[in-house]
Amino acid sequence: MEENVPKYQIVKDYITNLIIKNNINIDDPLPTESELMEKFGVSRHTVRKALDDLENEGWLYRKQGLGTFCADRNSVKSYDNKNIAVITTYINDYIFPRIIKGIDQVLAKNGYSILLFNTNNRIETEMDILENILAKDIRGLIIEPTKSALPHINLNYFDELKSRGIPYIFINSFYEELNPSYIIQDDEGGGYLATDHLIKLGHKNIIGIFKSDDNQGLNRYKGYVKALREHNIKIKEDNIIFYTTEEMKTKPREKIYEIYSKWVNKPTAIVSYNDQIAMWILDPIRELGYSVPDDISIVSFDDSDYAELSNVKLTSIIHPKEEMGRLAASTLFELIGKGKKAFNKPVNICIKPEIRIRNSTKEIELEEVL
């Protein structure tokens, strides 16, 4: 057993997680007192203390001589707290501290506390966090989804939030199966804007690097393709580099090295999924003797510190960062004020992309070849 955690609390957490994880229905039986005593090696008094608490909180009910059963979870008590859970894929680097800063500005102003979690973009970690926060007393949730392009296994936790009347709002992307409230950037529009900028500078042979396990990457890819089509430029499958979360530190660099060391007709421009990837691919570009933007132009996404502080100042699609965080928090408060009616009409906000031009792009002569 966990140290410093009361034995009855461990039993309580087990039962609530059992109900949530298995999506146990109203009136379905729960483990008996004897089963719980044997499982945790505790006294009947400890088990009854846990069951008494859960019954008072609305999780279960008991029938004399028949056993313990799952209650209607709409009856689970909501306490007058001021805790908002925030789940992001990462916390300490890239654009995420600034998004969290924007959220916290609004929460603090309204007297709310932030419970902060990160998934490291792992689905199982997201599952564990959702179980954790459902056992806590929260008023709402702001969440950046994990690997949003994949069919998801954690949807029942959001059903549980809905059943309790706890509103949630997605940022950056969302799980389409839920039809939820969300605040996102128009990533398809951003992909189009980045590619169109390069085309107008004379580039036709353009690499696209996109993340394949989140919807942001797929939508940016759609925008890239749309721009090429509208300008009647042939779409070359070999020019498109897809990578997953697990491949992000290796595959883009390896593919760029391969392209610029082996291809005869080398691309003159790159659309990069984000500034971080753009910085990482600069190494093989320099190693092979090319320079940005004289030989290769690059447009990336997010307008992060990477874009501004690097030796090569990146032209980048602007991510709203603090604005998105503030907007997410203020919108969540509106949803909280609506109670369970908040789920009847989701709030969907899509921010129009803009581009910040720096010195990583350069106009070239038509048909210029490296």
C-alpha positions in Angstrom: 0.0 0.0 0.0 1.0 3.6 -0.6 2.7 5.2 2.4 1.0 8.1 4.2 -2.3 7.5 2.5 -5.1 6.4 4.8 -6.2 2.8 4.2 -9.9 3.8 3.7 -8.8 6.3 1.1 -7.0 3.6 -0.9 -10.2 1.6 -0.9 -12.2 4.7 -1.9 -9.9 5.4 -4.8 -10.0 1.8 -6.0 -13.8 1.8 -6.1 -14.1 5.2 -7.9 -11.5 4.2 -10.4 -13.3 0.9 -10.9 -16.6 2.7 -11.6 -15.0 5.2 -14.0 -12.6 2.9 -15.8 -15.1 0.1 -16.4 -18.0 2.5 -17.0 -20.1 0.7 -14.5 -23.8 1.4 -15.0 -26.4 2.4 -12.4 -27.6 -0.5 -10.2 -24.7 -2.7 -11.2 -23.1 -4.6 -8.2 -19.8 -3.5 -6.7 -17.3 -5.6 -4.7 -18.6 -6.8 -1.4 -17.2 -5.8 2.0 -15.5 -9.2 2.3 -13.9 -9.0 -1.1 -12.5 -5.6 -0.3 -11.2 -6.7 3.1 -9.4 -9.6 1.4 -8.1 -7.6 -1.5 -6.5 -4.8 0.7 -5.9 -6.7 3.9 -7.9 -4.2 6.0 -10.6 -4.4 8.7 -14.3 -4.3 8.1 -14.3 -1.0 9.9 -11.9 0.5 7.3 -14.0 -0.9 4.4 -17.2 0.5 5.9 -15.6 3.9 6.4 -14.7 4.0 2.7 -18.2 2.8 1.6 -19.9 5.3 4.0 -18.0 8.2 2.4 -18.7 7.0 -1.1 -22.4 6.6 -0.3 -22.6 10.1 1.1 -20.8 11.5 -2.0 -23.3 9.8 -4.3 -21.1 7.1 -5.8 -23.0 4.1 -4.5 -25.9 2.8 -2.5 -26.3 -0.2 -0.3 -29.3 -2.6 0.3 -29.4 -4.6 3.5 -28.7 -8.2 2.8 -28.2 -7.7 -0.9 -24.9 -5.8 -1.3 -23.4 -2.6 -2.7 -24.5 -1.1 -6.0 -23.4 1.7 -8.4 -25.5 4.9 -8.0 -26.7 7.3 -10.7 -23.5 9.3 -11.1 -25.5 12.4 -11.8 -25.9 12.4 -8.0 -22.2 12.6 -7.2 -21.8 15.7 -5.2 -20.1 18.8 -6.6 -18.4 20.8 -4.0 -17.9 24.6 -3.9 -14.3 24.6 -4.9 -12.1 26.7 -7.2 -9.9 24.1 -8.8 -9.4 23.9 -12.6 -7.4 21.0 -14.0 -5.2 21.8 -17.0 -3.7 18.9 -19.0 -1.1 19.6 -21.7 1.1 17.3 -23.7 4.2 19.1 -22.3 4.8 21.7 -19.7 8.4 23.0 -19.4 9.4 23.8 -22.9 8.5 25.2 -26.3 5.2 27.2 -26.4 3.5 25.5 -23.5 4.7 27.7 -20.6 3.2 30.7 -22.4 -0.1 29.0 -23.0 -0.2 28.0 -19.3 0.7 31.5 -18.3 -2.3 32.9 -20.2 -4.6 30.3 -18.5 -3.2 31.1 -15.0 -3.6 34.9 -15.5 -7.4 34.4 -15.9 -7.7 31.8 -13.2 -5.8 33.8 -10.6 -7.8 36.9 -11.4 -11.0 35.0 -10.6 -9.6 33.3 -7.4 -9.2 29.9 -9.0 -6.3 27.5 -8.6 -4.7 25.5 -11.4 -4.0 21.7 -11.1 -1.4 21.2 -13.8 -0.6 17.9 -15.5 1.3 16.8 -18.6 1.0 13.6 -20.7 4.3 13.7 -22.6 2.0 12.9 -25.5 1.3 9.4 -24.2 -2.2 8.0 -24.3 -1.8 5.8 -21.2 -0.5 8.8 -19.2 -3.5 10.8 -20.2 -5.7 7.9 -19.0 -4.0 7.9 -15.6 -4.3 11.7 -15.3 -8.0 11.6 -16.2 -8.6 8.9 -13.5 -6.7 11.1 -11.1 -8.6 14.3 -11.6 -12.0 12.4 -11.6 -11.1 11.4 -8.1 -10.5 15.0 -7.2 -12.9 17.9 -6.7 -12.6 20.1 -9.8 -14.9 22.7 -11.4 -13.6 22.3 -15.0 -10.9 21.0 -17.3 -8.8 22.6 -20.0 -7.0 19.9 -22.1 -4.7 19.6 -25.0 -5.4 16.2 -26.5 -2.8 13.4 -26.8 -2.2 12.1 -30.4 -5.5 13.5 -31.5 -5.3 12.0 -35.0 -5.6 8.5 -33.6 -8.8 6.6 -32.6 -9.0 7.2 -28.9 -9.5 4.9 -25.9 -10.1 7.6 -23.2 -13.5 8.9 -24.3 -15.4 7.3 -21.4 -13.6 9.7 -19.0 -15.1 12.6 -20.8 -18.5 10.9 -20.6 -17.9 10.8 -16.8 -17.1 14.5 -16.7 -20.3 15.2 -18.6 -22.4 13.0 -16.4 -21.2 15.0 -13.4 -21.7 18.3 -15.1 -18.0 19.2 -15.1 -17.3 21.2 -18.3 -14.2 20.8 -20.4 -12.6 22.6 -23.3 -9.9 21.5 -25.7 -7.0 23.6 -26.9 -4.9 23.3 -30.1 -6.9 20.2 -31.2 -9.7 18.0 -30.0 -11.2 14.5 -30.2 -13.7 14.7 -33.0 -15.7 11.8 -31.5 -16.8 14.0 -28.6 -18.1 17.1 -30.5 -16.6 19.2 -27.7 -16.0 22.8 -27.0 -12.6 23.8 -28.3 -10.2 26.7 -29.1 -7.9 26.0 -32.0 -5.9 27.7 -34.6 -6.8 27.2 -38.3 -4.0 24.8 -39.0 -5.1 24.1 -42.5 -5.1 27.8 -43.2 -1.7 28.0 -41.6 -0.3 25.3 -43.9 -1.7 27.1 -46.9 -0.3 30.5 -45.8 3.2 29.0 -45.2 3.3 27.2 -48.5 1.8 30.1 -50.5 4.4 32.5 -49.0 7.2 30.2 -50.5 5.5 29.9 -53.8 5.1 33.6 -54.2 8.9 33.8 -53.6 9.4 31.6 -56.7 9.8 28.2 -55.0 8.1 25.2 -56.6 10.1 22.3 -55.3 9.0 22.4 -51.6 9.4 19.8 -48.9 6.6 19.4 -46.3 7.4 18.0 -42.9 4.3 17.1 -40.8 3.5 15.2 -37.6 1.1 12.3 -38.4 -0.3 11.4 -35.1 -2.0 14.7 -34.3 -4.7 16.6 -36.2 -2.6 19.8 -36.3 0.0 18.0 -38.4 -2.6 16.5 -40.8 -4.4 19.8 -41.2 -1.2 21.7 -41.9 -0.4 19.0 -44.5 -3.9 19.7 -46.1 -3.1 23.4 -46.3 0.3 22.6 -47.9 -1.4 20.4 -50.6 -4.1 23.0 -51.2 -1.6 25.7 -51.9 0.3 23.6 -54.3 -2.8 22.6 -56.2 -4.1 26.2 -56.4 -0.8 27.2 -58.0 -0.8 24.2 -60.3 2.4 22.8 -58.9 2.9 19.1 -59.1 2.6 17.4 -55.7 5.5 15.1 -55.2 5.0 12.3 -52.7 8.7 12.0 -52.0 8.7 15.6 -50.9 6.4 14.9 -48.0 7.9 13.7 -44.7 5.6 12.3 -42.0 6.8 11.5 -38.5 5.3 10.4 -35.2 5.9 11.7 -31.7 8.4 8.9 -31.2 10.3 9.7 -34.4 10.4 13.5 -34.1 14.0 13.7 -33.0 15.3 11.4 -35.6 13.3 11.0 -38.8 13.0 14.6 -40.0 16.8 15.1 -39.7 17.6 11.8 -41.3 15.2 12.4 -44.3 16.6 15.9 -44.8 20.1 14.6 -44.8 19.2 11.9 -47.3 17.4 14.4 -49.6 20.1 17.0 -49.7 23.0 14.5 -50.0 21.6 12.2 -52.6 18.9 13.8 -54.7 19.9 15.5 -58.0 17.0 17.9 -58.2 17.1 19.2 -54.6 14.1 21.2 -53.2 14.7 24.9 -52.6 12.3 25.3 -49.7 10.8 23.5 -46.7 7.5 23.9 -44.7 8.3 22.6 -41.2 5.6 21.3 -38.8 7.0 23.7 -36.1 9.9 25.8 -35.1 11.5 23.0 -33.0 11.7 20.7 -36.0 13.0 23.6 -38.2 15.8 24.1 -35.7 16.7 20.4 -35.6 16.9 20.1 -39.4 19.4 23.1 -39.6 22.2 20.7 -38.5 22.1 18.4 -41.5 21.6 21.4 -43.8 24.7 23.1 -42.5 26.7 19.8 -42.4 26.1 19.4 -46.1 27.3 22.9 -46.9 24.0 24.6 -47.5 22.8 27.8 -45.9 19.4 29.3 -45.0 18.0 31.3 -46.8 20.6 31.6 -49.6 20.2 27.9 -50.6 17.1 26.7 -48.8 14.1 28.8 -47.5 12.2 27.6 -44.4 8.8 28.5 -43.1 7.7 26.9 -39.8 4.9 27.2 -37.2 4.3 28.7 -33.8 6.6 31.8 -33.8 8.2 30.5 -30.6 11.5 31.5 -28.9 13.2 29.1 -31.3 12.1 31.3 -34.2 13.4 34.5 -32.7 16.6 33.5 -30.8 18.3 31.2 -33.2 21.1 32.3 -35.6 18.6 31.8 -38.4 15.5 34.0 -37.6 12.6 31.8 -38.7 9.7 33.0 -40.8 6.9 31.4 -38.8 3.1 31.1 -38.6 2.1 32.9 -35.4 0.6 30.8 -32.5 -1.6 32.8 -30.2 -0.1 31.2 -27.0 -1.1 33.5 -24.1 -4.2 34.7 -26.0 -5.3 31.1 -26.5 -4.7 30.3 -22.8 -6.7 33.4 -21.6 -9.5 32.6 -24.1 -9.7 29.0 -23.0 -9.9 30.0 -19.3 -12.5 32.7 -19.8 -14.6 30.4 -22.1 -14.5 27.6 -19.5 -15.9 30.0 -16.9 -18.8 30.7 -19.3 -19.4 27.0 -19.6 -19.2 26.5 -15.8 -21.9 29.2 -15.5 -24.2 27.2 -17.8 -24.0 24.0 -15.7 -25.0 20.8 -17.6 -26.5 23.0 -20.3 -23.0 23.7 -21.4 -22.9 20.4 -23.2 -25.9 21.1 -25.3 -24.2 23.7 -27.5 -20.4 23.4 -27.6 -18.3 26.6 -28.1 -16.0 26.3 -31.1 -13.4 29.0 -31.7 -11.0 28.9 -34.6 -8.3 31.6 -34.7 -7.2 32.9 -38.1 -3.5 32.3 -38.8 -1.0 35.1 -39.5 2.6 34.8 -40.7 5.7 36.6 -39.2 8.3 37.1 -41.9 12.0 37.0 -40.8 15.1 36.1 -42.7 14.7 32.3 -43.3 13.0 32.8 -46.6 14.3 34.4 -49.8 13.0 35.1 -53.3 14.6 33.0 -56.0 14.7 32.9 -59.7 12.1 30.5 -61.2 13.4 27.0 -61.7 16.5 27.7 -59.6 18.1 24.3 -58.8 20.6 23.5 -56.0 
